[in-house]
C-alpha cells in the first residue's frame, strides 16, 4: 500500500542529522584538515555543511564533551592542541589505567571475553586494510576500551571516556609522525595474545611496551610542529617591524 509520502519528503531524524555533522567535523579534525589549535567558526562551518547554527552548535558541544574541541573565553572554540607534556601525561595515565583494568578482569576472562576482544581486533584489522585512518582510530579505541567495559567499574570507565578525545588526537599525530594511515597491521597482535594468555606479568610488560612504541617519534613530531610554529611567529614579528 502506497502511503502517499514521497521518499524525497521523509525528514532525516534530528539525531541522525547531528551525528552526520559530528562525524564530518571529527573526520576533518583527525585527518588534520582542521589542524590542532585552529579556531572553528560557526558561520563558516554552517555554510560548509549547509545547515543552520542550531544543529551545528549541538555537534560542537558533543565534540567539546569528547575532548576534541575546547572553548576559551574571549577567543572562541578551538581544536585541542596536543603538547609533548600532554602526550607524556596520556602515556603515564593509560599505562596505569589499563593495568588496573586487566587486574580487575584477569580471573574473569571467560569465552565471551575472548570472543569479544578477538572481534574488536578483527574490526581494527579491517579498517587498517581499508586504509581508513579515522575509522582505524575509532576501532583502536574500541579495542582498548573493551577491557574497561568488561570490568563493570563505572568510575574507571568514566575516566577512560574522559581521555578518549585526547587519545584520538594523539593517535592522529602518531600516524602523521610515522607517515601511515592507521596503526601497523600487526601492531596489536602481541597485545591481544597476552590479553588472552595466562601470564599477567607478561601482560603488564606488554601494556607498558605497547604504549611506549612510537611515543618518542610522536614527541619528536610534536616538538617539530611547535618549533615550526615558533619560527613562523618570529618571522611574522620580524616582518612587522
C-alpha positions as CSV (number, residue, x, y, z in Angstrom):
1,X,0.0,0.0,0.0
2,X,1.3,3.4,-1.0
3,X,1.5,5.8,2.0
4,X,1.3,8.8,-0.3
5,X,4.6,10.2,1.2
6,X,7.3,10.8,-1.3
7,X,10.8,9.4,-0.3
8,X,12.1,12.9,-1.0
9,X,10.0,14.4,1.8
10,X,10.9,11.9,4.5
11,X,12.7,14.0,7.2
12,X,16.1,12.9,8.4
13,X,15.8,12.4,12.2
14,X,17.4,15.2,14.2
15,X,19.8,12.8,16.0
16,X,21.0,11.4,12.6
17,X,21.4,14.9,11.2
18,X,23.5,15.9,14.2
19,X,25.5,12.7,14.0
20,X,26.3,13.4,10.4
21,X,27.7,16.8,11.3
22,X,29.7,15.4,14.3
23,X,31.2,12.7,12.0
24,X,32.2,15.3,9.4
25,X,33.8,17.6,12.0
26,X,35.6,14.7,13.7
27,X,37.0,13.4,10.4
28,X,38.2,16.9,9.5
29,X,40.0,17.2,12.9
30,X,41.6,13.8,12.9
31,X,42.7,14.0,9.3
32,X,44.4,17.3,10.0
33,X,42.2,19.2,7.6
34,X,41.3,21.3,10.6
35,X,44.7,21.5,12.4
36,X,45.3,21.4,16.1
37,X,44.8,24.8,17.7
38,X,42.7,26.1,14.8
39,X,39.7,28.2,15.7
40,X,36.4,26.8,14.4
41,X,34.0,29.5,13.2
42,X,30.3,28.7,13.4
43,X,29.3,30.8,10.4
44,X,31.8,29.2,8.0
45,X,31.1,25.7,9.2
46,X,27.4,26.2,8.9
47,X,27.9,27.3,5.3
48,X,30.2,24.4,4.6
49,X,27.7,21.8,5.9
50,X,24.7,23.7,4.6
51,X,23.0,23.7,8.0
52,X,21.7,26.3,10.5
53,X,23.7,27.1,13.5
54,X,21.4,25.2,15.9
55,X,22.4,21.6,14.9
56,X,26.0,22.8,14.4
57,X,26.2,24.1,17.9
58,X,24.9,20.8,19.2
59,X,27.5,18.9,17.2
60,X,30.2,21.2,18.5
61,X,29.0,20.6,22.1
62,X,29.4,16.9,21.6
63,X,32.9,17.3,20.3
64,X,33.7,19.5,23.3
65,X,32.4,16.7,25.6
66,X,34.6,14.2,23.6
67,X,37.7,16.4,24.2
68,X,38.4,17.3,20.6
69,X,37.3,20.9,20.9
70,X,37.7,23.4,23.7
71,X,36.0,26.8,24.3
72,X,38.3,29.5,25.6
73,X,36.7,32.7,27.0
74,X,37.1,35.7,24.6
75,X,38.9,33.6,22.0
76,X,36.2,31.2,20.8
77,X,36.2,27.5,20.2
78,X,39.4,25.7,19.0
79,X,40.6,22.3,18.2
80,X,42.5,20.9,21.2
81,X,46.3,21.4,20.6
82,X,48.3,18.5,22.0
83,X,51.6,19.3,23.5
84,X,54.5,17.0,24.3
85,X,53.6,17.2,28.0
86,X,50.0,16.1,27.1
87,X,51.5,13.0,25.3
88,X,53.6,12.1,28.3
89,X,50.6,12.5,30.7
90,X,48.4,10.4,28.4
91,X,51.0,7.7,28.3
92,X,51.5,7.6,32.1
93,X,47.8,7.6,32.8
94,X,46.9,5.0,30.3
95,X,49.6,2.6,31.5
96,X,48.2,2.6,35.0
97,X,44.6,2.6,34.0
98,X,44.9,-0.3,31.6
99,X,47.0,-2.4,34.0
100,X,44.4,-1.7,36.7
101,X,41.6,-2.7,34.3
102,X,43.3,-6.1,33.5
103,X,43.8,-6.7,37.2
104,X,40.0,-6.4,37.7
105,X,39.1,-8.8,34.9
106,X,42.0,-11.3,34.8
107,X,40.3,-14.0,36.8
108,X,37.0,-13.4,35.0
109,X,38.1,-13.7,31.4
110,X,35.6,-16.2,30.0
111,X,34.8,-17.3,26.5
112,X,32.7,-14.2,25.9
113,X,35.7,-12.0,26.8
114,X,38.0,-14.0,24.3
115,X,35.4,-13.7,21.5
116,X,34.7,-10.0,22.2
117,X,38.4,-9.0,22.2
118,X,39.1,-11.0,19.0
119,X,36.1,-9.5,17.3
120,X,37.3,-5.9,18.0
121,X,40.8,-6.8,16.9
122,X,39.4,-8.2,13.6
123,X,37.4,-5.0,13.2
124,X,40.5,-2.9,13.6
125,X,42.4,-5.0,11.1
126,X,39.6,-4.5,8.5
127,X,39.9,-0.7,9.0
128,X,43.6,-0.8,8.6
129,X,43.3,-2.9,5.4
130,X,40.9,-0.4,4.1
131,X,43.4,2.4,4.8
132,X,40.7,4.3,6.6
133,X,42.7,6.3,9.2
134,X,39.8,7.9,11.0
135,X,37.9,4.6,11.2
136,X,41.1,2.9,12.4
137,X,41.4,5.4,15.3
138,X,37.9,4.7,16.4
139,X,38.4,0.9,16.1
140,X,41.6,1.1,18.1
141,X,39.7,3.0,20.8
142,X,37.0,0.2,20.7
143,X,39.7,-2.5,21.1
144,X,41.4,-0.9,24.1
145,X,38.1,0.1,25.6
146,X,36.9,-3.5,25.7
147,X,38.8,-4.3,28.9
148,X,37.4,-1.2,30.6
149,X,33.8,-2.2,29.7
150,X,34.5,-5.7,30.9
151,X,35.4,-4.6,34.4
152,X,32.0,-3.1,35.1
153,X,33.9,-0.5,37.1
154,X,31.9,2.7,36.4
155,X,34.4,5.2,37.7
156,X,37.2,3.5,35.8
157,X,35.1,3.6,32.6
158,X,34.2,7.3,33.1
159,X,37.9,8.0,33.5
160,X,38.7,6.1,30.3
161,X,35.9,8.0,28.5
162,X,37.4,11.3,29.7
163,X,40.7,10.8,27.8
164,X,39.3,9.3,24.6
165,X,39.3,12.7,22.8
166,X,42.9,13.4,23.5
167,X,43.8,9.8,22.6
168,X,42.2,10.3,19.2
169,X,44.3,13.4,18.7
170,X,47.4,11.6,19.9
171,X,46.9,8.7,17.5
172,X,46.2,11.0,14.6
173,X,49.5,12.8,15.4
174,X,51.2,9.5,15.8
175,X,50.1,8.3,12.4
176,X,51.2,11.6,10.7
177,X,54.6,11.3,12.5
178,X,55.1,7.8,11.1
179,X,53.6,8.7,7.7
180,X,51.0,5.9,8.0
181,X,47.2,5.6,7.6
182,X,46.3,3.8,10.8
183,X,48.3,1.6,13.1
184,X,50.6,-1.1,11.9
185,X,48.6,-4.2,10.9
186,X,50.4,-6.4,13.3
187,X,50.6,-3.7,16.0
188,X,48.1,-5.3,18.3
189,X,48.8,-9.0,17.8
190,X,51.1,-9.2,20.9
191,X,48.6,-7.2,22.9
192,X,45.7,-9.5,22.1
193,X,47.8,-12.6,22.5
194,X,49.0,-11.6,26.0
195,X,45.5,-10.3,27.0
196,X,44.1,-13.8,26.3
197,X,47.1,-15.6,27.8
198,X,47.9,-16.9,31.3
199,X,50.8,-14.7,32.4
200,X,49.6,-11.5,34.0
201,X,53.2,-10.1,34.4
202,X,53.7,-10.6,30.7
203,X,50.5,-8.6,30.1
204,X,51.7,-5.9,32.4
205,X,55.0,-5.6,30.5
206,X,53.2,-5.7,27.1
207,X,50.9,-2.8,28.2
208,X,54.0,-0.7,29.0
209,X,55.8,-1.6,25.9
210,X,52.8,-1.3,23.6
211,X,52.1,2.2,24.7
212,X,55.7,3.3,24.6
213,X,56.2,2.1,21.0
214,X,56.5,5.0,18.7
215,X,56.0,7.5,21.6
216,X,59.4,9.1,21.1
217,X,58.8,9.6,17.4
218,X,55.5,11.2,18.1
219,X,57.1,13.5,20.6
220,X,59.7,14.5,18.0
221,X,56.8,15.2,15.5
222,X,55.1,17.4,18.0
223,X,58.3,19.2,19.0
224,X,59.0,19.8,15.3
225,X,55.5,21.3,14.9
226,X,56.0,23.5,17.9
227,X,59.4,24.6,16.6
228,X,57.9,25.4,13.2
229,X,55.1,27.4,14.8
230,X,57.6,29.4,16.9
231,X,59.8,30.1,13.8
232,X,56.8,31.3,11.8
233,X,55.8,33.6,14.6
234,X,59.3,35.0,14.9
235,X,59.4,35.6,11.1
236,X,56.0,37.3,11.2
237,X,57.1,39.5,14.1
238,X,60.3,40.4,12.3
239,X,58.4,41.3,9.1
240,X,56.1,43.6,11.1
241,X,58.9,45.7,12.4
